[in-house]
Structure formats: C-alpha cells, structure tokens
C-alpha cells in the first residue's frame, strides 16, 4: 500500500547549494547546477522510485530530516503532505515526507503537524532560489494533506511505462533448444524452460525508460513473461 512507509532516493542533501539529479543515460547521479542565490536546501530532496509525472521525471520528494544524508541514499519514509508549486516548466507537485527512524521527526503524521518554521523555510527557499537566474523561477502555490500525497504517488506509479522486452540485455531474451539434451522431452524445437536471469537493478548497462529511476535491489527477468519484476530483498 502506498500509505505505508515507502523507499525514497535522495539526490540533494539538506544544506547544499549544489543540485544533483539521477541521469538514466549515465546510470548514476550527476551535478545539475549550482544555486546562484545565497540559499541552501532546507531539507533533503530526491524522488520516489518507480514513479513518473507529466514532465518526464519521477515524483519529487522533500525529505524532512534532522541531519542531511547523501546523494543516492535510500530512505524509508512516510508521506505527510503534498506541496503544490510552479516553475518555468509549469505546475508541479512534490511529496513531503518524514523518515520513520528519525526520532526528531517520526511523530509527524499530517500537514497540521509540520513545524511552522520548517514550512516557512521551504516556502521561502522555493520563492528565491532561482531569483538570480533570469530564465528560471519557482513559487510555492499551496499545501495539501496526506491523502493528496498518497493519491499523487498512486497516479505517478500508474504513469510509469512497463519495461519492454526489447529494452532488456541480450542474455535475458528467450532461447530455443538446439540439441535434444537441452530440450529434454521437447526435442522438436519447443522453447526451453530457462531459469530466470538475476541481475542488479541499477546496472550501468541496463537501459531504462526516460525519467524512471531504477530501484535499488535485484530484478528477476522472466523469459516466459518477457518482463522484469522486483525480487524480494
């Protein structure tokens, strides 16, 4: 269920003026830009894996932590609200979450429990962080409750396109028997029942759909289904 603690992946740590983002072609996190205004991120900033929003990126998340983490850090957290914003690309939404294992934050359960100072810092940051960039702007338009955040995650998950067979490595494609020993009783050219191929999810050689962040863990490629499914870890 999406209202349970979910994995988020951090791209930008709290207190940073550098902005980082995941690059699917590079297979890792890259430096995107430097904030020209004299402000720093008031929270960790990242995304929700296996989601997709209309601008082609995963759903963004503000991770309210007591201490900053680091780019690429996976955090289990609970959604508490949805931040509505606008920037040079149009209307955007960002999930706001608190990690369940942070004793300074884990009692926050809904929008009304978010500290007023932190909310003011978030609004101020996004209203001025692009002021010195002539072609950029951003503004917080409003705040919605936890139910809206849960709905936004569900919609973003539904928008993620399934990974087609043609995007898998060559060794994951189904093979046919070439000898009676391979085929066993299926000696007349029937497909061999291959064992699934297990490979790392975030392999540098594994193509991914644009904007879709691979999940940490293990993916099992099933030749019979022609798709990749996350294996329990």
N, C-alpha and C positions, 0 to 999 in steps of 0.2 A: 504493500500500500504506500502511496506517495506521502501520506501524512505521518509515516514512521520516519525515524532518522535516516537520512539519505547521504550518500557519498558526494561530496563536492571536491573539486580540484582547484587549489589556489594558484593564481597566476601572479598576483601582485601582493606583496606583504604590506601590512599596516606600517605607516611611517615612510613609505617610499615615494620618491619623485619620479622614478623610472616606471614606465608602464610596460608590462610584459604580456604576451599572448601566445597561446598554443598555435603552432603552424603545422598543418597536416602534411604539407609537402616536405618539410624538414623533419617531421616526426618528433618534434620537441618544442620547448618554449623559447621564444626569441624576444629580444628587446624591440619594442614597438616604437616608443617615443619617450622624450623627456618632458615633464610638465614644466612649461616656461614660467607659470605663475609660482609665487613663493608659498606653495601649499603642499601638503603631503596627504596621502590616503588615510582617512580616519579609521578604516577597518581593512582587513584582508579583502581582496577582490579576486573573484575567479568565476567558475562556471559549473553548471550541473551536467555531468557526462550523460551521453545518450539522449540529448535533447537537441532541438533545432527550433529557431524562431525565424520570423519572416526576413530578417536582414541577413540570413545565411549563417549565423553563428549559434553556438549553444546558448542556452539561457544563462544570463549573468547572475552572479550572487555576491552580495555584500556579507562577508563572514565577520560577525562581531566577536572578536577575540580579546582576551586580556593582554596577551603578548603576540607579536607577529609570528607567523610561520615562515614558509619559504615557497618560491615558485615550484610547482609540481607536487606539493604536499596534498595528500588526500585526507579529508576531514569528514567524519560523520556528524551531521548537524540536523537540527530541527528548524523548519521554516516557521517564521512568526508573522511575516507581513510581506506585502508587495509594494515596491517603490515605483511610481509612475514618473517617467522622465521624458524629456525631448532633447534632441541634439541635432547636429547638421544632417543626420541621416533620417530624421523623423521621430515618431513616437516610439519609445522603448519602455520595457519593464524590467525590473531587477528584483530578484528574490532576496529577502533579508533573512539571515539565519544565525543561530547560535549553536556552537558545538556543545553536545551533551556532556562532555567530560571536562568542561571548563567550569570550575566551581564558582567563578565570578559571574557567570552568565547563565548557568543551566536552569535557573528558576524562572527565566523569562519565557513566557508561553504565548503571548499575544501582543498585538500592536500597542495596546494601552499600557503594557509593562515595559516598553522600550524607554530607557532613560531619556528625559527631555534634552539633556545636554548632548548626548550622542546623536539624537535625531537632528538637533540644530547643527552639529558639526558636519553631518552627512549632507544636509541641505546646503550649507554654506560652501562646502568643498565643490559640489557639482554646479554651483552657481558661478564660481570664479576660476575653476581650474583651467579653463580654456580662454580666459579673458585676453591673454597676450598672443593668442593665435588668431589672426584675422579671419581665417576660413573656418573656424570652429566655434561652437557654443554649446552649452548644456544648461539644463534647468530642471529642478525637481517640481513636478506638477501636482503630486499628491501621494497619499499613503493609503493602502487598502489592508484589510485584515488577513488573518492566517488562511481562511478559506479561499480567498482570492489567490494567495501564493500557491496553495495546493492545486487549484484549478489551472494556474499558469504552467506549472510543472507537468501536469497531465496533458495539456494541449501541446506543449513543446515535445513531449515524448512521442505523441501521436504523429507529429510532423516529421520526425526523423525517418528518412527513407531506409528501407531494408537494404542490406549489403548484397548485391547481385553476385551470382556465381562467377561472372567474368572478372570481378574485382579481386578474386582470390588468387593466391600463388599457384603456379602450375602444378606443384606437388599435391595440391588439395583437390584437383579435379578427379572425377570418377575414372577408373581404368577398367578395361575389359581383359578377360583371360586370354593368354597367348599359348598356354600349354595345358594339357589335361591335369597336370599336377597342381597348377594354380587354381583351376576351376573346380576340381573335385568331381562331383556328380554333374556339374554344369559344363560339360565338355563341348557343347555345341554353340559356344560363343555367348552364353548368358553372362550378365555382369557379375564380376567378383564382388562378394560382400566384404569390402575393405574395412579395416578397422579405422575409426575416426582419427584424423590427424590433429595432434595437440600442438599449439604454438602460442607464443606470448601475444597478448592483446595489442601491445603498443610497439610491435616490431617496426623498425625503421623501414623494412621492405614491404610492409603490408599497406596497400592503398586503402584510403578511407574516403567516405563521402565528404565533399567540401563542407567545412564548418562543423563536422561531427567529431567530437573528441573521443578517441578510443578510451575504453575503460581499463584501469589497471586490473591485472589478474590473468586468467587463462581463458582462451577461446578454443572451443572444440569445433572443428569443421567436419560436418557430416556429409560424406559423398552422396548418400541416398537423398538428402534433402537439398543439397547444394547451397546451404546457408551456414552462417557462423552463429553459434549460440554460446552465451557465457556459461562457463562451468562453475559450480560451487567452489569457493575457496575458503 
